[in-house]
């Protein structure tokens, strides 16, 4: 096999099975184990592959309330607010955004009382000018990843 598109094919193979062995990846991609190992190391060093982690079904462990929290923040306080949210263990995503709000955070909670308490605590920060919280009724698609395009030309 030519090494053309090998990195994309390697990433896609790992997306299909993140626990695949170097040997099985080498067989699937028709290259040597050493080649897979070298390319995998390069992808890790370049930050393309950031780690290997289990995908947790939070509903199955009792965190079945998902909240989408939008915040308007005083401009100079944005880094502090995003740091606070990022460091909060139940916030699974934090984004700085354009539009009416400055920050969108996604949180997982065991119940609405716990969610309400955490949000009220967050809103005591005087640098938060306004907020809007939505509770997710149904997660149609969540934590999805997509395969990389492979140029076959």
N, C-alpha and C positions, 0 to 999 in steps of 0.2 A: 504494500500500500504506500502511496505517496503521503508525505506529511501534510499536504495541503488540507486545510480545515481540521487538522487533528485536534487542536485545542478546543474548537467549538464542538466537535464530536465527543471529545472527552468530557466536557462540561455537560452535554446533553445526556451522555451515558450515566453520569453521576446524578443528574436530576432524576433519572429513572430509578436508580438504586444507589443511594449515597453510601451504602455499606459494601459496595462491590469491591472485591479484592483486585490488587494490581494485575494478577494473573488473568482473572476473568475479563478485566477491561482490555488487556493486551490481546486476548483471544478475540473478543468482540470487535476490536478495532484493527485487528490483523497487523499488530506491531509487537516489538519486544517489550518485556516487562521493564527493562531499563529505560526504553523510550517513554513509556507511560510514566514511570517514576520521575524522570527528568522533566517532562512536560507538566506533570502535576506540581512538582516543586516550583517551577517557573510561575505557574498560574497562582499559586499561593503567595509567592514573593511579590508578584505584581498586584496583589489584592483582588484578583478576579474571583478566586475562591477564598472566602473569608473564614470558613470553618465548616465543621461537620457537626450537626446538631439534630436531636430528635424533633419531630413535629408534634407538638402537644395539642391534644384536643381539650381545650380548657373547659368546655361544657362537661366532659366526662369526669373532671376532677372538681366540679362544683362552681366554676366561674362561668355561669351561664348568662350573666348580664353584661352586654357590651354597650359602652357609651361612646358617642362621638362628641367631643368637647371642643367648641370653637371659642377662642379668646381674642379680645382686642386688648393690646398691651401698650403701655407707654413705650415709645421708641427705644430709649436707652436701656430699658429693663428687659428687652427681648431675650438677650442671652441668659440672664438670670432665670427668667420664667421657663425657658426651654430646658435649661439645666435641671431645674427643680422637677419638671415633668419627666425628663429622661431618667432621672435617678429614682423616680417613683416606681416601685417594683411591679405595680399592676398596669402601668402604661406600656402598651406593646408597640405603639408607634407615636412619634411626635414629628410634626411637620411645620416649618415656617412657610407661610403661603401668601399669595396676593389676594386682593379682594377686600371685603368688608371686615374680615377677621385677619389677625396676624399669625395665629397658631391654631392648628388642628391636632388634637391628641385623641388616640383611641385607647380606651381602658377596658379591662376585664374585671368584673366584680362578682362576688358570690351572691349578692342580693341588692335590691334597690336601696335599702337602708344604708348598707355599707357604701354604695356608690354616692348616695346623697351626702353622707358624712364627709367623704373624701373631697367631693366637689366643694362643699361649703368651706372646708378647711382651706382649700386652694384659693377660693374667692376672698379670703380675708386679706390677701396680698393687695396693698393699695395701688400697685402698678397694673393691676388688671382692671381695665376700664369697663368692659362689658363681656358677657359670656352667653353662649347658647349651647345647651346640651340636648342631644337626641339619643334616645335609647333604641338600639337596633332590635327590630321585631323578628327578622329572619336573615341570617347570613347566607346569601345566595352563593357567594364565592369569597373565600378568605384565605390569605397567606399563599396564594398561588404563585408559582414561578413558571416561566415559559422557556421553551427551548430556544437556543440561539440559532439564527439563520446560518445555513451552510451554503456557501457560494459554489454551485456545481458547474459554473461556466469554465 
